Amino acid sequence: MRSGRERAVPSRGAARMRRVLAVAGCGVLSVGVSACESTEQESAKIAREGQQIVAAEAAHARKVAHARHQHRHHSRGSAARRAKGGSGS
C-alpha cells in the first residue's frame, strides 16, 4: 500500500491528455471571450436600433396628438355653429 504522501507517476498518456485538455480549455476560453465581444457589439447595435424606433414612435405620437387636437378644436367650432343653426360642414 501507498502512504498518503506518495503520488503515482502519471503515464505519458495521462500527461498528453492533460496537455490536450489544457489546450482545449484555452480554446474554449478564447471563443468565450470573442463571443462576449460579439455580444457587446450586438447589444450596442440593438440599442441604437431601439433608440431609432423610440424616436420614430415619439414622432408618430406627436403627429397623432396634434391631429387629435386639431380635430377637437375643429369639432368644437362645428358643434357651436350647429347649435346656433349654422351649417355643420
N, C-alpha and C positions, 0 to 999 in steps of 0.2 A: 504494500500500500504506500501511497504517496502522502507526505505530510502536507499541511496547508500552504507551506511556502514553496513547494516545488511546483514548477509550471511545466506543462507538456510543451515540447518543442513543436511549433507549427510545421506542418508539412509544406512542401513547395506549392502544392495545390491550394492550400489554405491561404498562403501569403499572396498568391496570384489572385485568388478570389477577393481578398481584402483590397488589393490594388484596383481590381475591376470595379468593385463596389464604390471605392473612393472616387474613381474617375466618373462613374455613372452618377454618383451623388453631386459632383461638381457640375456635370452637365445638366442635371435637373435643376440645380440652383441657378445656373446661368439662364436657363429657359424661364424659370420663375421670375427672375429679375427683368428679363426683356418683356415678359408678359405684364409685369407691373407697369413698365414704361408705356407699353401699348395701351393698357387700361387707362393710364393717366391721360394719354393723348385722346383716346376715345371719350373720356369724361369731359375733357375740355371742348371737344367738338360738339358733344351733346349739349353742353352748357351754352355754347354760342348759338346753336340752333334753337334751343329753348328760349333764349333771350329774344331772338328774331320773331319767334312765334308769339311770345308775350307782347312784344311791341306791335305786331300786326293785329292781334286781338284787341289791344287797347285802342288802337286807331279805329278799328271797326266799332268798338263800343262807343267811342266819342261820336262817330258818324250817326250811329243809331240814336244816341241820346239827343243829338242835335235835330235829327229828323222828327223824333217824338216831340221835342219842344216846339218845333215849327208847326207840327200838326195840331198840338194842343192850342197854341196861340191862334192859329187859323180857325180851329173848330170853335173856340170861344166867340170869336167875332161873328161867325156864321150863325151860332145859336142866338146871339143878341139881335142880329138882323132878322132872323125868323120870328123872334118874339115880338119885334116891332112891326112885323108884317112885310118885311123886305124879302127879296129873293134869297134863297139859301145857297144858290150856286154861283 
